[in-house]
Structure formats: C-alpha cells, structure tokens
Amino acid sequence: MIRRNLKRIGILTGGGDCPGLNAVIRAVAKTAQNDHGIEVIGILDSYWGLVCENFNVLTNADVSGILNVGGTILGTSRMDPFKEGHKRGLLPSAEEDWGYVRRLLKRHHIDALVAVGGDGTLRVAARAWEAGIPIVGVPKTIDNDIHETDQTFGFNSAVSIVMNALDILHTTAMSHHRAMVVEVMGRTVGWLALQAGVAGGGDVILIPEIPYNEEIVFERVCERSRIGKRFSIIVVAEGARSAKGKTQYSGEMDQSGRKILGGIGRDLGDRIQEGTGISTRVTTLGYLQRGGPPTAFDRLLATQFGHAAVGLIVEEQFGQMVALRGNRIKAVSLEKATTRIKSVQKDNPLLAVARSVGTIFGNEKG
Ligand code: F6P
C-alpha cells in the first residue's frame, strides 16, 4: 500500500556513535526528497531530542559532504527520554508517555520516524511501534550484536581500525620481544575481537562467548618464545572473562544506567607478565575504534540501509528494521530483532579457520 499523503518524516540517531551514521542520514534525506518529495526532519540527540522537540529540517544541502564523515551530525545520546522527562517535569505521567510523543509528532506534522541505532535504540523503536507510532529501524553498532541482520553498519570500519592497530602493534612487539595485549570494544559479544583478531593475525583471541583459562594463555606465550617467535599478540574483548574470573567493569555507568565495561586488558597484561616472566604491554584502543571515516563497505551498507528505510516508510511497513541478508537488503521485524543479542556461536566457521592458522581462544591448547 502506498501512503500518498506522506509529507514529513523524522530521523534520529541513538546509542554509541559509529562510522556510517552520516551516510544513513544522507541517504534517508536524499531518497526521501529526491524520490518521494518528502521533507526530512533531523531530531537532535536521539529520543531525548524528540521529547524536547529539538528539530532541524534537513535539506539536500545540509546532508551534502557528510558521506565520508564519522560521527553523526544529529548528535546522539543514551538518555532514557521518559525517565529524564519525568524528572524535569516535561512529561505528564508514565501512562501518557507515548501519547505525548504521538501528539508532538502530529503538531510538527511528522508522519513517521526512522530510528538509527543499536539494541537500546531499536528496543525503544519496537516499543514505539507497539504504541502505534509509525517507525522503522536501521541497525548500527561496532559490536555487530543485532539479530536478524548479517551485519550492522559501523562494524566493518571498527574491524578495519583494530586490524590496522594490530599491524602497528606487531612491529613494536616484535622489536622488543614482548607480549602485547590489545583490549577492544564489543560489550558482551566477541565479533569485533574475533574478526579483527583474525584479520590482524592475533596469536590469542579472547571473547566473552568462550571463557578462557589463563594457564593456557601463559603456555602459548611461553611456547612461542621457546620456538623462537619473539612476540605474541593477545586480542581481548572488553567483555571477555576467564573461566574463574568475572566480567570487568570500569566502575562508571553510561547515560542509560548500564555499567561500562573495561579493565580486562590491564588485568590480563599484569597476569601474563607475572605468569610468564615475559615483558608485556597493554593497549586499550577505546574510542579510536568508533571514530573517523567509514570504510567503503560501511558507506555502501549505510547508504543502502537509509534508502531501504525510506522505502519501508513509503510502503507503510512500520515496525520493521532494514537488514542485510546475504547481499540483499531485507525488512525484518523490529520486535524479533530486539528480543535478544546476537553472539558468536561455538560453531562459527571463523573459529575453526583461526584455530587452523594457529590462533587459540584460551579454552584449549592449539
Ligand atoms: O555499543 C558500542 C560501544 O562502543 C561498546 O563497544 C562499548 O562498550 C560502549 O559502546 C561504550 O559506551 P560509551 O559510549 O557509553 O562509553
């Protein structure tokens, strides 16, 4: 069914930023205007900007020159708009939350929304659709943990950044005959550590899905030294933990009240040095992994996602998320995509490939 009276749509970006957000914004704004004559409103700082009515019209000129630029021109946040709205007396009552949003959208003549984000942002989008708000989702995140899509945009760029860092760290580790521990993001899943670790030739890759035994890690580092390999690269996901240990958190909370992960790299580095007697250094890549220009893959994926999101709106397929399936862009249910996190399964073929080229995951001797 074609919605003939669609005049204006809004777009917001939520959660942690990543390369490719601007490419989606550009594709949505250009497709909507050029193909359908629909005006696009940029909503600043995610759902918080929505309840605060912080809007800007996005013309073709506004989205020109941003395809290759990291971050998001709309800004982002992880703030719970309703919790904060109640605290500041902006929203009347919890029962009325979505009614309030429906009324403000009507007042601004916004017919539908595009929510670009990770699991948190998309879960809110699924709730919005349940409450009758016409909305579609676009999956973003360097963690690649969204179900129902083969890949999120932003992930390929982060893999590339981490791989380049591993290349750089290899040369200094080699020169000094050191063990180099590299902590990478990814929250509770190991996609980034796994793919970047394999692409960057990591000797040991530790991911949350495979709790490791530190004795096995020590042994591999010592063995490499014994056979004349005078360095070892250990890639550790921030959410990884030893079979005996616990997930490590930085001690801080993010805006949504989630505990921020971090610290495993430092801890593991100390343990390796102590357990092997081999000089060990630790690099935490942190926010370097989320910034800068998107790779060609992410520009293409983000552009196709943005284009497809407008297509869903025009066809009134609300409550859906655009997804990559094989080499096609498809629509999947937002609810289904957000019921759980996509983690690395034990039978992922890349694990076997990595083992064949000598990488260990710390759970068994290679
Ligand atoms: O979800 C993306 C991500 O970059 C995670 O990999 C990381 O744990 C988290 O965000 C960091 O969040 P913040 O921006 O709140 O520090």
Residues whose N, C-alpha, C, O or C-beta is under 5 A from the ligand:
A	BS01	F6P	G16 D143 M185 G186 R187 D254 L261
